[in-house]
Amino acid sequence: MLRVAVVGSGPSGCYTAQNLVQLDPEVHVDVLDRLPCPYGLVRYGVAPDHEKIKSLQGSLRAVLEHDRVRFLGGVRVGGPGGLPVERLRELYDAVVYCVGAAADRRLGIPGEELPGSWSATEFVAWYSAHPDAADAGFVRGVRSAVVIGVGNVAVDVTRMLARGPGELRPTDMPQAALDALTASGVAEVHMVGRRGPSQARFTTKELRELGGLPGTEVAVDAGDLALDPGCADPAALPAVQRRNVEALRGWAADRSGRAARRIRLRFFLRPVELVARDGRVGAVRFERTAPDGHGGVSGTGRFETVPAQLVLRSVGYRGVPLDGLPFDASSGTVPHRQGRVLREGAVSPGEYVAGWIKRGPTGVIGTNRPCAKETVTSLLTDAPALACDRTPDDPLPALRTAGIEPVPWTGWLGIERAEAELGARLGRGVVKLADWDALLTAARTA
C-alpha cells in the first residue's frame, strides 16, 4: 500500500488526490491544508456572487469524501511552527506539494506603500472571509477607486466595489464585509491597463457582467479603441478578444451619464506614482502609452492624474518559497521534471509538485486537471522504488506527537453547520466565519 501526502486542498490538490485513487486501487491519500477549511481558492478566491464557479466545491467535496482520502486541516508545513518538509517526507511514501502562488506582484513605483494601496489579493481575502485577512477599512471614506490590471480578478474586485446591498446580501460574504461595502460611498471605479483593449486578459463573460449591475454605468473612451490596432479589424482577433472588443465598443457608444455609480475602463495608461494626500493615497499618476508596433507599448511623455482614495493592484501572482524545498526565484516555482522535484538538478525521490507552484500562475481551474495527472503518472511510475522503505501505517500519531492536532473532515462539517446557523440568525443564507477562533471553535464543537 502506498501512502501519499498532498499538501494543499485547492483544485490542484484535490485533482491530484482524485488521480491517485483512480489510477491506483490501493493508494491512501492524506490531503493536508494549513487552514481548517478545504477548497483553497475556490473558497477564498472566487467572488461570492459567482455561485456557478463556487459550485465546483461539490466535485472537490466528492474527492475529499472518498474512502481512501483523508482531509487533515490546520496542518502547517514548513516555516516557523510548521512540520519540517524533511519530517513530512519520513512519514509518507511520497509527498505532492500543491501550495499555489500566494504572493502578488508589485508595481515597483513610488507611493505603493501608502495607506489605501493594497493588492487585489488582500481585498479578495477580506470579502471572502480568509482567517488571515484583516478588516483594514478598505472602503472607508472612499469615493473613487482605481483598480490596476485588466484580468478577471480585476473585473471581480471592480464588480464587488460597484455592487449594491441587494446583490451582496444573498452571498456568503462575511457580515462585516457586507456591512462595510453596503455603507461605502464608492461612486466611481477606474479599471486601468497599460496596453490596449484587444490585449486585455479578462474573459467576455466576466466583462459583460459589469454591464448588468443595477444603478451602474460602464464607460469606455472611444479614443482608446481607435488607438488600438487590434480594434481596427476585430474579425482578425481570437474569439475572446473579438467579443471583448465588441462589448467595449457598445459601452463607448452608449453614455447616459445618469447612473449613481460609474465604472470607467481605461487603457494605454501606465502607473508611475501613487500620490499622497493627507497621509494616504489621494491619486494615481499615469503616463499615457501608445502601441510600439511590436505588440507592446511605449511611454509618450504625457501624464494624467486620477483622484483615488483606494488603489488595488491586480497584476498577477507569484509563488513563494517553502522552507525545505528548492525554489526558482525567477519563475516563482519549484524546479521539477514532469512533476518530480529537482534538487540541484537531480530528481529528489518521493517529492512532487502540481498546480501553480509547479507551472506558475497560469490557466484556469480546469488547467489543474492535466497538470495533476502528469505529476501522478510520474509518482505512480516511481511507486515500486518509493514503497521499498516502508513508512508507518498511519502518520496521524506522529503528527500529534509533533504537537499538531489536525482538523478532520468532521471538523469541517462542523464549520459548515456553524456557517449555516450564523446565516439563519442573520436572515441570510450561509455566512462564512471570518476568524481563526470562530473556525476552530466550530471544528472542535463538531
C-alpha positions as CSV (number, residue, x, y, z in Angstrom):
1,M,0.0,0.0,0.0
2,L,1.3,3.4,-1.0
3,R,0.6,6.3,1.4
4,V,0.8,9.8,-0.1
5,A,0.6,13.3,1.4
6,V,-0.9,16.0,-0.7
7,V,-0.1,19.5,0.7
8,G,-2.9,21.9,-0.3
9,S,-6.6,21.2,-0.7
10,G,-7.4,23.6,-3.6
11,P,-8.2,22.3,-7.1
12,S,-4.7,21.1,-7.9
13,G,-4.5,19.2,-4.6
14,C,-7.9,17.6,-5.0
15,Y,-7.3,16.7,-8.6
16,T,-4.0,15.1,-7.5
17,A,-5.8,13.0,-4.9
18,Q,-8.5,12.1,-7.3
19,N,-6.0,10.8,-9.9
20,L,-4.1,8.9,-7.3
21,V,-7.1,6.9,-6.0
22,Q,-8.5,6.4,-9.6
23,L,-5.2,5.1,-11.0
24,D,-4.0,3.0,-8.0
25,P,-6.6,0.9,-6.2
26,E,-4.5,0.6,-3.1
27,V,-3.1,4.1,-2.5
28,H,-4.2,6.1,0.5
29,V,-4.0,9.9,0.4
30,D,-3.9,12.4,3.2
31,V,-4.8,15.9,2.0
32,L,-3.1,18.4,4.3
33,D,-4.0,22.1,4.5
34,R,-2.8,24.8,6.9
35,L,-6.4,26.1,7.1
36,P,-9.2,24.2,8.8
37,C,-11.3,24.6,5.6
38,P,-10.8,22.8,2.3
39,Y,-11.0,24.0,-1.3
40,G,-8.3,26.7,-1.4
41,L,-9.0,29.5,-3.9
42,V,-12.4,28.0,-4.7
43,R,-13.5,29.1,-1.2
44,Y,-11.2,32.1,-0.7
45,G,-10.6,33.4,-4.2
46,V,-13.8,33.0,-6.2
47,A,-16.0,36.1,-5.9
48,P,-19.0,35.4,-3.6
49,D,-21.5,36.4,-6.3
50,H,-20.2,33.7,-8.7
51,E,-22.3,30.8,-7.5
52,K,-21.7,28.7,-10.6
53,I,-17.9,28.6,-10.1
54,K,-18.3,28.2,-6.3
55,S,-20.5,25.1,-7.0
56,L,-17.2,23.4,-8.1
57,Q,-16.8,22.7,-4.3
58,G,-19.3,19.9,-4.8
59,S,-16.9,17.9,-7.1
60,L,-13.9,18.7,-4.9
61,R,-16.0,17.5,-1.9
62,A,-16.6,14.1,-3.5
63,V,-12.8,13.7,-3.8
64,L,-12.2,14.5,-0.1
65,E,-15.0,12.1,1.0
66,H,-13.5,9.2,-0.9
67,D,-12.9,6.3,1.4
68,R,-9.1,6.3,0.7
69,V,-8.7,10.1,1.0
70,R,-8.5,11.9,4.4
71,F,-8.7,15.6,4.9
72,L,-6.3,17.0,7.7
73,G,-6.8,20.7,8.1
74,G,-4.8,23.0,10.3
75,V,-1.5,21.4,9.4
76,R,1.2,23.9,8.6
77,V,4.1,22.5,6.6
78,G,7.4,24.4,6.6
79,G,8.2,27.7,8.2
80,P,8.0,28.7,11.9
81,G,5.9,26.3,13.9
82,G,5.3,24.2,10.9
83,L,6.1,20.5,10.3
84,P,9.5,20.4,8.5
85,V,9.5,19.2,5.0
86,E,12.1,16.5,5.9
87,R,9.9,15.1,8.7
88,L,6.8,15.0,6.4
89,R,8.8,13.0,3.8
90,E,9.7,10.5,6.6
91,L,6.0,10.0,7.4
92,Y,4.8,9.2,3.8
93,D,6.0,7.2,0.8
94,A,5.6,10.4,-1.3
95,V,4.6,14.0,-0.9
96,V,3.0,16.2,-3.5
97,Y,3.1,19.9,-2.9
98,C,0.1,21.8,-4.3
99,V,0.7,25.1,-2.5
100,G,-0.3,27.5,-5.2
101,A,1.2,31.0,-5.7
102,A,0.4,33.0,-2.5
103,A,2.2,36.3,-3.3
104,D,1.1,39.2,-5.5
105,R,3.3,41.0,-8.0
106,R,4.3,44.6,-7.1
107,L,4.1,47.7,-9.2
108,G,7.5,48.9,-8.1
109,I,6.5,52.6,-8.2
110,P,6.8,55.4,-5.6
111,G,3.9,55.6,-3.1
112,E,3.0,51.9,-3.4
113,E,3.3,51.5,0.4
114,L,0.9,54.4,1.2
115,P,-2.3,53.6,3.3
116,G,-5.1,52.9,0.9
117,S,-2.8,51.0,-1.5
118,W,-3.5,47.2,-1.5
119,S,-3.2,44.2,-3.6
120,A,-6.4,42.8,-5.0
121,T,-5.4,39.6,-3.2
122,E,-5.7,41.3,0.2
123,F,-9.1,42.8,-0.8
124,V,-10.4,39.5,-2.1
125,A,-9.3,37.7,1.1
126,W,-11.2,40.2,3.2
127,Y,-14.5,39.9,1.5
128,S,-14.0,36.1,1.1
129,A,-13.5,35.6,4.9
130,H,-10.0,34.3,4.8
131,P,-9.0,34.0,8.5
132,D,-5.6,35.7,7.9
133,A,-7.3,38.8,6.4
134,A,-7.7,41.9,8.4
135,D,-10.5,44.5,8.2
136,A,-8.3,47.3,7.0
137,G,-11.1,49.8,6.3
138,F,-10.6,49.2,2.6
139,V,-13.6,51.3,1.5
140,R,-14.0,53.7,4.4
141,G,-14.1,57.3,3.1
142,V,-13.6,56.2,-0.5
143,R,-15.4,57.9,-3.3
144,S,-13.1,57.0,-6.2
145,A,-11.1,53.8,-6.6
146,V,-8.5,52.7,-9.1
147,V,-8.0,49.0,-10.0
148,I,-4.7,48.5,-11.8
149,G,-5.0,45.4,-14.1
150,V,-7.4,44.1,-16.8
151,G,-7.7,40.4,-15.9
152,N,-10.6,38.5,-14.4
153,V,-9.5,39.3,-10.8
154,A,-9.5,43.0,-11.6
155,V,-13.0,42.6,-13.0
156,D,-14.1,40.8,-9.9
157,V,-12.9,43.4,-7.4
158,T,-14.3,46.2,-9.7
159,R,-17.7,44.5,-9.7
160,M,-17.7,44.0,-5.9
161,L,-16.9,47.7,-5.4
162,A,-19.9,48.6,-7.5
163,R,-22.4,46.0,-6.3
164,G,-25.3,47.2,-4.2
165,P,-26.6,45.6,-1.0
166,G,-29.4,43.9,-2.8
167,E,-26.9,41.8,-4.8
168,L,-24.4,41.3,-2.0
169,R,-26.8,40.1,0.8
170,P,-27.7,36.7,-0.8
171,T,-24.0,35.8,-1.0
172,D,-21.9,34.0,1.7
173,M,-19.8,37.1,2.3
174,P,-19.0,37.7,6.0
175,Q,-21.3,40.1,7.7
176,A,-18.6,42.7,8.5
177,A,-17.6,42.9,4.8
178,L,-21.2,43.1,3.7
179,D,-21.9,46.0,6.1
180,A,-18.8,47.9,5.0
181,L,-19.5,47.5,1.3
182,T,-23.1,48.4,1.8
183,A,-22.2,51.6,3.7
184,S,-19.5,52.6,1.3
185,G,-19.7,55.8,-0.8
186,V,-17.7,54.5,-3.8
187,A,-19.2,56.3,-6.8
188,E,-16.5,55.7,-9.4
189,V,-14.2,52.8,-10.2
190,H,-11.4,53.1,-12.8
191,M,-10.1,49.8,-14.1
192,V,-6.9,50.6,-15.9
193,G,-4.5,48.7,-18.2
194,R,-1.2,49.8,-19.7
195,R,-1.9,48.2,-23.1
196,G,-4.8,48.2,-25.4
197,P,-8.4,46.8,-25.2
198,S,-7.6,43.9,-27.6
199,Q,-4.8,42.8,-25.2
200,A,-6.8,42.7,-22.0
201,R,-6.8,39.4,-20.2
202,F,-10.4,39.3,-18.9
203,T,-12.9,36.9,-20.4
204,T,-16.0,38.2,-22.1
205,K,-18.4,36.6,-19.7
206,E,-16.7,38.4,-16.8
207,L,-16.5,41.6,-18.7
208,R,-20.2,41.7,-19.6
209,E,-21.2,41.2,-16.0
210,L,-20.1,44.8,-15.4
211,G,-22.8,46.0,-17.7
212,G,-25.6,44.2,-15.7
213,L,-25.0,46.0,-12.4
214,P,-28.1,47.9,-11.3
215,G,-27.5,51.7,-11.0
216,T,-24.1,51.5,-12.6
217,E,-22.9,52.9,-15.9
218,V,-19.9,51.4,-17.7
219,A,-17.8,54.0,-19.7
220,V,-15.2,53.3,-22.3
221,D,-13.1,56.0,-24.1
222,A,-13.6,55.6,-27.9
223,G,-10.2,57.1,-28.3
224,D,-8.6,54.1,-26.6
225,L,-10.4,51.8,-29.1
226,A,-9.2,54.0,-32.0
227,L,-5.6,53.8,-30.8
228,D,-5.5,50.0,-30.6
229,P,-4.5,48.4,-34.0
230,G,-6.3,45.2,-32.9
231,C,-9.6,47.1,-32.7
232,A,-9.4,48.3,-36.3
233,D,-10.3,44.9,-37.6
234,P,-11.7,42.8,-34.7
235,A,-12.5,39.9,-37.2
236,A,-8.8,39.1,-37.2
237,L,-8.6,38.8,-33.4
238,P,-9.0,35.5,-31.5
239,A,-12.6,34.8,-30.5
240,V,-12.3,36.0,-26.8
241,Q,-10.6,39.2,-27.7
242,R,-13.0,39.9,-30.6
243,R,-16.0,39.5,-28.3
244,N,-14.3,41.8,-25.7
245,V,-13.8,44.5,-28.3
246,E,-17.5,44.2,-29.3
247,A,-18.6,44.7,-25.7
248,L,-16.3,47.6,-25.2
249,R,-17.5,49.3,-28.4
250,G,-21.1,49.0,-27.2
251,W,-20.2,50.9,-24.0
252,A,-18.2,53.5,-25.8
253,A,-21.3,54.3,-27.9
254,D,-23.8,54.4,-25.0
255,R,-23.1,57.1,-22.4
256,S,-26.2,58.1,-20.5
257,G,-24.4,59.7,-17.5
258,R,-27.5,59.2,-15.3
259,A,-26.4,56.3,-13.1
260,A,-25.4,56.7,-9.4
261,R,-22.1,54.8,-9.9
262,R,-19.8,54.6,-12.8
263,I,-17.1,52.1,-13.9
264,R,-14.5,53.5,-16.3
265,L,-12.5,51.1,-18.3
266,R,-9.2,52.8,-19.2
267,F,-6.4,51.6,-21.5
268,F,-3.0,52.8,-22.5
269,L,-2.2,54.1,-19.0
270,R,0.9,53.0,-17.1
271,P,1.0,53.9,-13.3
272,V,4.2,55.8,-12.4
273,E,3.3,57.1,-8.9
274,L,0.7,56.9,-6.1
275,V,0.3,60.5,-4.9
276,A,-0.2,61.1,-1.2
277,R,-2.9,63.4,0.2
278,D,-3.4,63.7,4.0
279,G,-1.0,60.9,4.7
280,R,-2.7,58.3,2.4
281,V,-3.3,57.6,-1.2
282,G,-5.1,60.5,-2.9
283,A,-4.5,60.0,-6.6
284,V,-2.6,57.9,-9.1
285,R,-0.3,59.5,-11.7
286,F,-0.3,57.7,-15.0
287,E,1.8,58.0,-18.1
288,R,-0.1,57.7,-21.4
289,T,1.3,54.8,-23.5
290,A,0.9,54.0,-27.2
291,P,1.4,50.9,-29.3
292,D,5.1,50.3,-30.2
293,G,4.4,48.3,-33.4
294,H,5.7,45.1,-31.8
295,G,2.8,44.0,-29.7
296,G,3.9,46.1,-26.7
297,V,3.6,49.8,-25.7
298,S,6.0,52.7,-25.1
299,G,5.7,55.8,-23.0
300,T,4.6,59.0,-24.6
301,G,5.8,61.5,-22.0
302,R,2.2,62.7,-21.4
303,F,0.8,62.2,-17.9
304,E,-2.6,62.1,-16.3
305,T,-3.6,62.1,-12.6
306,V,-6.7,60.3,-11.4
307,P,-8.1,61.0,-7.9
308,A,-8.5,57.8,-5.8
309,Q,-8.7,57.1,-2.1
310,L,-8.3,53.3,-2.8
311,V,-5.9,51.6,-5.2
312,L,-6.0,47.9,-5.8
313,R,-3.2,46.3,-7.9
314,S,-4.2,43.2,-9.8
315,V,-1.1,42.5,-11.9
316,G,-0.5,38.8,-11.2
317,Y,0.6,36.3,-8.6
318,R,3.9,34.7,-7.6
319,G,4.8,31.5,-5.9
320,V,6.7,31.9,-2.6
321,P,9.5,29.6,-1.2
322,L,8.5,26.8,1.2
323,D,11.2,26.1,3.8
324,G,13.0,22.9,2.9
325,L,12.0,22.9,-0.8
326,P,14.2,24.2,-3.7
327,F,12.8,27.3,-5.4
328,D,13.4,29.2,-8.6
329,A,13.0,32.8,-7.7
330,S,12.9,34.0,-11.4
331,S,9.8,31.9,-12.2
332,G,8.4,31.6,-8.7
333,T,8.1,27.8,-9.0
334,V,9.8,24.7,-7.6
335,P,12.2,23.2,-10.2
336,H,10.8,19.9,-11.4
337,R,10.8,17.4,-14.2
338,Q,7.3,16.2,-15.1
339,G,6.3,17.0,-11.5
340,R,9.3,15.4,-9.9
341,V,11.1,17.9,-7.6
342,L,14.7,18.6,-8.6
343,R,17.3,19.3,-6.1
344,E,20.5,20.8,-7.7
345,G,19.4,19.3,-11.0
346,A,18.7,15.8,-9.7
347,V,15.3,14.2,-9.0
348,S,14.5,14.1,-5.3
349,P,12.9,10.7,-4.6
350,G,9.3,10.9,-3.2
351,E,8.9,14.7,-3.7
352,Y,6.5,16.1,-6.3
353,V,4.7,19.3,-7.3
354,A,1.4,20.2,-9.0
355,G,-0.5,23.3,-9.8
356,W,0.8,26.9,-9.8
357,I,3.9,26.1,-7.7
358,K,4.8,23.7,-10.5
359,R,3.9,25.7,-13.7
360,G,3.4,29.3,-12.5
361,P,0.1,31.2,-12.1
362,T,-1.3,30.3,-15.5
363,G,-4.5,28.8,-16.8
364,V,-8.0,28.4,-15.3
365,I,-9.2,25.9,-12.6
366,G,-9.6,23.2,-15.2
367,T,-5.9,23.6,-16.2
368,N,-5.0,21.8,-13.0
369,R,-6.5,18.5,-14.2
370,P,-3.9,17.6,-16.8
371,C,-1.2,19.2,-14.6
372,A,-2.1,16.9,-11.7
373,K,-2.4,13.8,-13.9
374,E,1.1,14.4,-15.3
375,T,2.5,14.5,-11.7
376,V,0.5,11.5,-10.6
377,T,1.7,9.5,-13.6
378,S,5.3,10.3,-12.6
379,L,4.6,9.3,-9.0
380,L,3.0,6.0,-9.8
381,T,5.8,5.2,-12.2
382,D,8.2,5.7,-9.3
383,A,6.0,3.8,-6.8
384,P,7.9,0.5,-6.7
385,A,11.0,2.3,-5.5
386,L,9.2,4.6,-3.2
387,A,7.5,1.8,-1.3
388,C,10.7,-0.1,-0.6
389,D,11.3,1.8,2.6
390,R,8.0,1.2,4.5
391,T,6.5,4.2,6.3
392,P,4.3,3.9,9.4
393,D,0.8,2.6,8.7
394,D,-0.7,5.9,9.9
395,P,1.2,9.2,10.3
396,L,-1.5,10.7,12.5
397,P,0.1,9.7,15.8
398,A,3.4,11.2,14.7
399,L,1.7,14.4,13.8
400,R,0.1,14.6,17.2
401,T,3.5,13.8,18.9
402,A,4.8,16.9,17.0
403,G,2.1,19.0,18.6
404,I,-0.2,19.1,15.6
405,E,-3.9,18.3,16.1
406,P,-5.4,18.2,12.6
407,V,-8.9,19.3,11.9
408,P,-10.6,16.2,10.4
409,W,-13.4,16.1,7.9
410,T,-16.0,16.0,10.7
411,G,-14.5,19.3,12.0
412,W,-15.0,20.9,8.6
413,L,-18.6,19.6,8.6
414,G,-19.0,21.4,11.9
415,I,-17.7,24.6,10.4
416,E,-20.3,24.2,7.6
417,R,-23.1,23.8,10.2
418,A,-21.9,26.8,12.1
419,E,-21.9,29.0,9.0
420,A,-25.4,27.8,8.1
421,E,-26.6,28.6,11.6
422,L,-25.0,32.1,11.5
423,G,-26.7,32.8,8.2
424,A,-30.1,31.8,9.6
425,R,-29.6,34.1,12.6
426,L,-28.8,37.0,10.3
427,G,-31.7,36.3,8.0
428,R,-29.3,35.4,5.2
429,G,-28.2,32.1,3.6
430,V,-24.8,30.6,4.6
431,V,-22.5,33.3,6.0
432,K,-18.8,32.5,6.3
433,L,-16.9,32.6,9.6
434,A,-14.1,35.0,9.2
435,D,-11.6,34.4,12.0
436,W,-9.5,31.6,13.3
437,D,-11.1,31.4,16.8
438,A,-14.6,31.0,15.3
439,L,-13.5,28.4,12.8
440,L,-11.6,26.3,15.3
441,T,-14.3,26.5,17.9
442,A,-16.8,25.2,15.3
443,A,-14.5,22.4,14.3
444,R,-13.8,21.4,17.9
445,T,-17.5,21.5,18.8
446,A,-18.2,19.0,16.0
